Amino acid sequence: MSNVMFTSQATAQGGRNGHVKSEDGLIDLNLAMPGESKEEGSNPEQLFAAAYSACYDGALNLVASKQKKDIESKITADVSLLKDESDNGFKIGVVLNVDVKGVSQEEAEKLAEEAHKVCPYSKATRGNIDVQLKANAV
């Protein structure tokens, strides 16, 4: 890896029914498989949804500022655990619900597409998982 700007670290132990903690302690969560555990906890899909929505929102605002558009945005990432018919395993899929205030519907859709081109999470997932954009001018 070249040109590393920064590195974050988190450690998981015990898999989907375990625990995850970041090196600085800001993330310190029990994990639980939805519907299977009596314990309350987060899950990898929820953590990915939080990270992807934050990263994508940053990319959206960067794209908008470069186009001199004054927007307010809210991104909700729906991350689903799906059955993978190709290997009888599992995979994930994402729907990014992109609410953009301050532009027309057409502009919101264009901004959403441009953000998808530059967002590091979108780049990392491109060709690996299905990501659907649902832009909405509010």
Secondary structure as GFF3:
##gff-version 3
##sequence-region A 1 138
A	DSSP	beta_strand	10	13	.	.	.	ID=ss1
A	DSSP	three_ten_helix	15	17	.	.	.	ID=ss2
A	DSSP	beta_strand	19	22	.	.	.	ID=ss3
A	DSSP	beta_strand	28	30	.	.	.	ID=ss4
A	DSSP	alpha_helix	44	66	.	.	.	ID=ss5
A	DSSP	beta_strand	72	84	.	.	.	ID=ss6
A	DSSP	beta_strand	89	101	.	.	.	ID=ss7
A	DSSP	alpha_helix	105	118	.	.	.	ID=ss8
A	DSSP	alpha_helix	120	125	.	.	.	ID=ss9
A	DSSP	beta_strand	130	137	.	.	.	ID=ss10
###
